[in-house]
């Protein structure tokens, strides 16, 4: 069969694959047991490996003596990011850290970490063939580190700030000791790095602080000299003397001006009272005078006496006159006292005016001095800023120096990490796990054995079957048309007259008969029973030989064709994919097997009146397939007999067995069907006639067909005929 036909006209038969695997189940089971045994032995031979793990949490840690505020600041700071954690993972795998662990535990004395020193036969062979570098060329320290790294695994636990340190060793104690040692060395290294930073800080700060002290002293001395030289003496620590003096004068001037205005207002009020003749005893200055108050009291007493005497004495009475004279004198004294108070107030106003004038003069002088002092303060401020900057820097350095000096102790600078889980000595080995290894090896061996058997079935074609009629069958038919084979010659059947085979038509048209050779006896591996030539015996023989093509010759006509049909159905019932091609002249196999006697068949295919897939039909009484005789003209169909060879190749690739029922064909006609002589020739003789059998055997042997089988299945033929009825 051509590659195109194989790809397009066949499909995989899963049932056949399962049956093939089941048929070889004992062999698969034996191979599986062998594989499991080898795996078990290998697992027992291997040296056990133990694994243990230590976990470290990366987090910022403050010193134990840190204040609460500092601790809160440290805890509130940003957590370490992924890059920082990854950096710590690389630090744990650094060569310096590994060397320290190796030296502390003296691993260089253990043969486990220097296998290259002892060597092996295979390693020596590879080194001599220059396929492997000689490990002894590397320094011993490098070999130990390489062996250490091969057994070490450092990783970040996903989704956390935890780093795992895993180590594998033949010694369970060593498997637990190494991760713990690495964690301790890592923590001490981190703490030591902090101590180194503090020591470097103190060494750097000491000369800087000394230099700053001198600079601060120099700056403060310059400020003091500048103040003295420019008269910018401070009064209350922030204000200079001229500025303070100007402030005091301004305040006093304001007060004096207020006093002047107040005195003028009081004097004006007194004048108004005197000029209008109104009572002046309501004025504050009048009311506050003791003399006025006494005179007012006397006036009130005299006025009361006059009022009392007027009720009993006349107006001209001397007593009344005397009292009125006294009253007039008292009022005159009151006016005089009022004039004195007015004069006193006016004097206060004049004094305030003079004081204000003097203060204004002093203010002008002080303002001029203050202006000059302001210009001098520009330089003073520059000197003070420089001194303040130097002082602040000195104070900052002093604080840092005290902090660094306080952390000089090894316990004062903990590493930013802590051990959350220490490695413990493992009890069970990490590798090899005997049970899982044996199970996996057994399953793998089982699967691989089944796959090999399935592939063998696929490549042999026994697990392929033809697909249903589809457009791809047209391509298969086109492939068949591309090649040609020699045409067959007719042959007359020995014995009684029967319907000639379709292959005989070729000889009628071309008039040629090729030379043939006789066939040999029945093969030795045929079943030997009471009827070694029965249909069942032939079916068993074909199953064992796994022949892809069998050509049935029926010299006696329909009885032989019926036996061939019975053989085909028996093979199909046994689970084989088998197809029968009706090349008889009578079309008797088609009559026995086809649902529709008028179905398309081989003649229609050769006449190009039907597609390849349209000519394949199912047997109405079994799972076998059939290509009927067809309805086209036999003579016209036989002009394309050269395409039959490719047709048989295509079918042989898709079926377990292709049976061609040729009827009463001869050797010449059979030789035109296929070029190969490696086919099964079945002589279907329901009733064995020695003369016919010997003649046919001789002819096929002479033609080179070495595999000739006699089938005298009278009982099978009768059963086939009974089913057809």
Secondary structure, DSSP 8 states (H G I E B T S, - for coil): --HHHHHHHEEE-HHHHHHHHHHTHHHHHHHHHHHHHHHHHHHHHS--BEEEEEEEEE-----TT--HHHHHHHHHS----HHHHHHHHHHHT-HHHHHHHHHHHTGGG-GGG-HHHH--HHHHHHHHTTSS--GGGS-HHHHHHHHHHHHEEEEE-TTSSEEEEEEEESSHHHHHHHHHHHHHHHHHHHHHHHHHHHHHHHHHHHHHHHHHHHHHHHHHHHHHHHHHHHT--BSSSSSBHHHHHHHHHHHHHHHHHHHHHHHHHHHHHHHHHHHHT---TTSHHHHT-HHHHHHHHHHHHHHHHHHHHTTTS-TT-HHHHHHHHHHHHHHHHHHHHHHHHHHHHHHHHHHHHHHHHHHHHHHHHHHHHHHHHHHHHHHHHHHHHHHHHHHHHHHHHHHHHHHHHHT-SGGGS--SEEEEE-----SS-SB--HHHHHHHHHHHHHHHHHHHHHHHHHHHTTTEEE--S-THHHHHHHHHHH-----------SSS-----TTHHHHHHH-------B-----TTS--STTTTSHHHHHHHHHHHT-SEEEEE-TTSHHHHHHHHHHHHHHHHTT--EEEEE--SS-HHHHHH-SSTT--BHHHHHTTSS-TGGG-EE-SSSS-EEEB--SS-HHHHHTTGGGHHHHHHHHHHHSSEEEEE-SS--HHHHHHH-S-S-SEEEEE-SS--HHHHHHHHHHHHHTT---EEEE--HHHHHHHHHHH-
